[in-house]
């Protein structure tokens, strides 16, 4: 496969076609193609090394696009690259590259996830732990982050109950209790705490009526 480079042609995809002895031989990323020049002679071993580096550059470009939408756990990035067809060795090499520059960091990802959930879609500690485990974050890191950042469970459940109760206003008492309990349980709160919150809301309602 070795030969003399007779052409380098940019493709619409952003890659570069390399021609050897007048025939199109292979493609490279623009980064790798920039190292080449017409007239240069490539051996089989040099071509193999170019294609190896090219594969790593492809994985890097795909990983960066995936990370551009939001932070990701290591396993999310690894799974995505595997779905794109990269082998285990290339995936691990790319993860190591991302780790070195801080673009994948399971502890930072877990903090982001907990802060984002707490601000926009609150969950119990148990629910957050389940979500982070599904993302592949190691359990010791999850526990550490939840210990640092997780809000008071009862206060959070009560706040969510008050918000939901406004939307359920007008329902008969039985339906109100059932729907509110189901909502809190789906958010990961245990049954004992849910029952306590329901009693608190009933007491608050009774106090409001007595004031009226």
C-alpha positions as CSV (number, residue, x, y, z in Angstrom):
1,X,0.0,0.0,0.0
2,X,3.0,2.3,0.4
3,X,3.7,4.9,-2.3
4,X,4.3,8.5,-3.2
5,X,1.7,11.1,-2.3
6,X,0.4,12.6,-5.6
7,X,-2.6,14.5,-4.2
8,X,-4.4,15.7,-1.1
9,X,-8.0,16.6,-1.7
10,X,-10.4,18.2,0.8
11,X,-13.8,16.5,1.0
12,X,-17.2,17.9,1.9
13,X,-17.2,15.9,5.1
14,X,-14.2,17.9,6.3
15,X,-11.8,15.0,5.8
16,X,-9.0,14.8,3.3
17,X,-8.5,12.2,0.6
18,X,-4.9,11.0,0.2
19,X,-3.8,9.9,-3.3
20,X,-0.8,7.6,-3.7
21,X,0.8,7.1,-7.1
22,X,-2.3,8.7,-8.7
23,X,-4.9,6.6,-7.0
24,X,-7.1,7.4,-4.0
25,X,-5.7,5.4,-1.1
26,X,-7.3,6.5,2.2
27,X,-8.9,9.4,4.1
28,X,-7.6,11.4,7.1
29,X,-8.8,14.1,9.4
30,X,-7.6,17.6,8.4
31,X,-5.3,17.5,11.5
32,X,-3.5,14.4,10.3
33,X,-3.5,15.4,6.6
34,X,-1.8,18.7,7.5
35,X,1.4,16.8,8.3
36,X,1.6,15.5,4.7
37,X,2.8,17.1,1.4
38,X,2.7,16.0,-2.2
39,X,5.8,14.1,-3.3
40,X,6.3,12.6,0.2
41,X,6.9,8.8,0.2
42,X,5.0,6.8,2.7
43,X,5.9,3.3,3.8
44,X,3.3,0.7,4.9
45,X,4.3,1.3,8.5
46,X,3.9,5.0,8.2
47,X,0.5,4.6,6.7
48,X,-0.5,2.3,9.5
49,X,0.6,4.9,12.1
50,X,-1.3,7.6,10.2
51,X,-4.5,5.6,10.2
52,X,-4.1,4.7,13.9
53,X,-3.7,8.4,14.8
54,X,-6.6,9.3,12.4
55,X,-8.9,6.8,14.3
56,X,-8.0,8.5,17.6
57,X,-8.7,12.0,16.0
58,X,-12.1,10.7,14.8
59,X,-13.0,9.4,18.2
60,X,-11.9,12.7,19.8
61,X,-14.0,14.8,17.4
62,X,-17.1,12.7,18.1
63,X,-16.5,12.7,21.8
64,X,-16.2,16.5,21.8
65,X,-19.4,16.9,19.9
66,X,-21.1,14.6,22.4
67,X,-19.8,16.6,25.3
68,X,-20.8,19.9,23.8
69,X,-24.4,19.5,24.8
70,X,-23.9,18.8,28.5
71,X,-21.3,17.2,30.9
72,X,-21.2,13.4,30.6
73,X,-20.0,10.6,32.8
74,X,-17.1,8.4,31.7
75,X,-19.4,5.5,30.9
76,X,-21.8,7.7,28.9
77,X,-18.8,8.8,26.7
78,X,-17.5,5.2,26.4
79,X,-20.9,3.8,25.5
80,X,-21.4,6.4,22.9
81,X,-18.1,5.8,21.2
82,X,-18.7,2.1,21.2
83,X,-22.1,2.7,19.5
84,X,-20.2,4.7,16.9
85,X,-18.1,1.6,16.2
86,X,-14.8,2.3,18.0
87,X,-13.0,-0.6,19.6
88,X,-12.1,-0.9,23.3
89,X,-8.5,0.2,22.9
90,X,-9.5,3.4,21.0
91,X,-12.3,4.2,23.5
92,X,-9.9,3.9,26.5
93,X,-7.3,6.0,24.7
94,X,-9.8,8.7,24.1
95,X,-11.1,8.6,27.7
96,X,-7.5,9.0,29.0
97,X,-7.1,12.0,26.7
98,X,-10.3,13.6,28.0
99,X,-9.4,12.8,31.6
100,X,-6.0,14.6,31.2
101,X,-7.7,17.9,30.2
102,X,-10.6,17.5,32.6
103,X,-13.3,17.0,30.0
104,X,-14.5,13.8,31.7
105,X,-14.6,13.7,35.5
106,X,-17.2,11.6,37.3
107,X,-17.0,13.6,40.5
108,X,-17.6,16.9,38.6
109,X,-20.4,15.3,36.6
110,X,-22.1,14.0,39.7
111,X,-22.0,17.5,41.2
112,X,-23.5,19.0,38.0
113,X,-26.2,16.4,38.0
114,X,-27.3,16.9,41.6
115,X,-27.2,20.7,41.3
116,X,-29.2,20.7,38.0
117,X,-31.8,18.3,39.4
118,X,-32.1,20.3,42.7
119,X,-32.7,23.5,40.7
120,X,-35.0,22.3,38.0
121,X,-36.3,18.8,38.7
122,X,-35.9,18.0,42.4
123,X,-35.4,14.3,43.4
124,X,-34.8,12.5,46.6
125,X,-31.3,11.3,47.6
126,X,-32.4,7.8,46.7
127,X,-33.6,8.8,43.2
128,X,-30.4,10.8,42.5
129,X,-28.3,7.8,43.5
130,X,-30.2,5.5,41.1
131,X,-29.9,8.0,38.3
132,X,-26.2,8.5,38.8
133,X,-25.6,4.7,39.0
134,X,-27.4,4.4,35.7
135,X,-24.9,6.9,34.3
136,X,-22.1,4.7,35.5
137,X,-20.8,6.9,38.3
138,X,-19.0,4.8,41.0
139,X,-21.0,4.5,44.2
140,X,-18.3,6.0,46.5
141,X,-18.3,9.2,44.3
142,X,-22.1,9.3,44.4
143,X,-22.2,9.0,48.2
144,X,-19.5,11.7,48.6
145,X,-21.3,14.1,46.3
146,X,-24.7,13.5,47.9
147,X,-23.2,14.0,51.3
148,X,-21.8,17.4,50.1
149,X,-24.7,18.8,48.1
150,X,-28.0,17.0,48.8
151,X,-30.7,19.2,50.4
152,X,-32.8,18.3,53.4
153,X,-35.1,15.5,52.3
154,X,-38.1,16.6,54.3
155,X,-37.9,20.3,53.3
156,X,-37.5,19.3,49.7
157,X,-40.5,16.9,49.8
158,X,-42.6,19.5,51.5
159,X,-41.7,22.2,48.9
160,X,-42.6,19.8,46.1
161,X,-45.9,18.9,47.8
162,X,-46.9,22.5,48.2
163,X,-46.2,23.2,44.5
164,X,-48.1,20.1,43.4
165,X,-51.0,20.7,45.7
166,X,-51.8,24.0,43.9
167,X,-52.2,22.0,40.7
168,X,-54.4,19.4,42.4
169,X,-56.7,22.0,44.0
170,X,-60.4,21.2,43.6
171,X,-60.0,17.4,43.7
172,X,-61.9,15.4,46.3
173,X,-59.7,14.6,49.3
174,X,-59.2,10.9,48.5
175,X,-58.1,11.6,44.9
176,X,-55.9,14.5,46.1
177,X,-54.1,12.3,48.6
178,X,-53.6,9.5,46.1
179,X,-52.2,11.7,43.3
180,X,-50.0,13.7,45.6
181,X,-48.6,10.6,47.2
182,X,-48.0,9.0,43.8
183,X,-46.2,12.2,42.7
184,X,-43.8,12.2,45.7
185,X,-43.1,8.5,45.4
186,X,-42.2,8.9,41.8
187,X,-39.7,11.5,42.9
188,X,-38.0,8.9,45.0
189,X,-39.3,9.7,48.5
190,X,-40.1,6.8,50.7
191,X,-43.6,6.0,51.9
192,X,-43.1,7.0,55.5
193,X,-41.9,10.5,54.6
194,X,-44.7,10.8,52.0
195,X,-47.3,10.0,54.7
196,X,-45.7,12.5,57.0
197,X,-45.9,15.2,54.3
198,X,-49.6,14.4,53.6
199,X,-50.3,14.8,57.3
200,X,-48.4,18.1,57.4
201,X,-50.5,19.5,54.5
202,X,-53.7,18.4,56.2
203,X,-52.7,20.1,59.5
204,X,-51.8,23.3,57.5
205,X,-55.2,23.2,55.9
206,X,-57.0,22.8,59.2
207,X,-55.0,25.7,60.7
208,X,-55.9,27.9,57.7
209,X,-59.6,27.0,58.2
210,X,-59.5,27.7,61.9
211,X,-58.0,31.2,61.2
212,X,-60.7,31.9,58.6
